[in-house]
């Protein structure tokens, strides 16, 4: 059984027990979150569209964190203009508890 869920502007294919990182969610650690279902499938049975809204995918928040640092360096040739900038994307790590059709 698997489902495709939408969270943080992206879609993820999830199964029970899967741990994955998504955009930062406003939820406490160890709390339960219900994710929006786009598609759910169990063997030959597949639920899509309005019927997928009836399916439930619940996940628990494992942790919040910040990703690996990305260095951004821009310059303009022959102008002695240099700019260095860094970025660390915040994330939420989720564990899928159950998928119900």
C-alpha positions in Angstrom: 0.0 0.0 0.0 1.3 3.4 -0.9 0.0 7.0 -1.2 1.1 10.2 -2.9 0.8 13.1 -0.4 1.1 16.8 -0.9 2.9 19.0 1.7 5.1 22.0 1.5 4.3 22.6 -2.2 5.8 19.2 -3.2 4.4 15.7 -3.6 5.9 12.6 -2.0 5.3 8.9 -2.5 5.0 7.4 1.0 4.5 3.9 2.5 3.9 3.0 6.1 7.0 3.3 8.3 8.8 5.7 5.8 10.8 8.5 7.3 11.3 11.5 5.0 12.1 15.2 5.1 9.7 17.9 4.0 9.5 21.7 4.2 9.2 23.1 7.8 5.8 22.5 9.3 4.2 24.3 12.2 3.9 21.3 14.5 5.5 20.1 17.7 7.9 17.2 17.9 6.1 13.8 18.6 2.7 15.3 17.5 0.5 13.8 14.8 0.0 15.4 11.5 -2.6 14.5 8.8 -1.3 15.0 5.2 -3.3 15.9 2.1 -3.7 12.8 -0.1 -3.5 13.1 -3.9 -3.5 9.4 -4.8 -3.8 6.2 -2.7 -3.3 2.6 -3.9 -3.6 -0.8 -2.4 -2.9 -3.6 -4.8 -5.4 -3.3 -7.6 -7.5 -0.7 -5.8 -6.6 2.9 -6.6 -8.2 6.1 -5.3 -7.7 9.3 -7.2 -9.3 12.8 -7.3 -12.2 13.6 -5.0 -12.2 10.1 -3.6 -8.6 10.5 -2.5 -9.7 13.3 -0.1 -11.5 10.6 1.9 -8.2 8.6 2.3 -6.2 9.4 5.4 -2.4 9.5 5.9 -1.2 10.2 9.4 2.4 11.0 10.3 4.3 11.8 13.4 6.9 14.6 13.6 10.3 13.1 14.4 12.4 16.2 14.5 12.9 19.7 13.1 16.3 20.8 11.7 18.3 22.7 9.2 19.8 21.2 6.0 23.3 21.3 4.7 24.8 24.8 4.1 24.7 26.0 0.5 27.3 28.6 -0.4 26.3 31.2 -3.0 29.0 33.3 -4.6 28.3 36.0 -7.2 30.8 38.3 -8.8 31.0 40.7 -11.7 34.1 40.2 -13.9 36.6 43.1 -14.1 34.5 45.2 -11.6 36.0 43.9 -8.2 32.4 43.2 -7.0 32.2 40.0 -4.9 29.3 38.8 -2.8 29.3 35.6 -0.6 26.0 34.4 0.9 25.0 31.1 2.6 21.7 29.4 3.1 20.4 26.5 5.3 16.9 25.3 4.5 14.8 24.4 7.5 13.0 21.0 7.4 10.7 18.7 9.3 11.3 15.0 9.4 8.1 12.9 9.3 7.4 9.2 9.9 4.3 7.7 8.3 2.2 5.9 10.8 -0.8 4.8 8.8 -2.5 4.9 5.4 -6.2 4.3 5.4 -8.4 4.1 2.3 
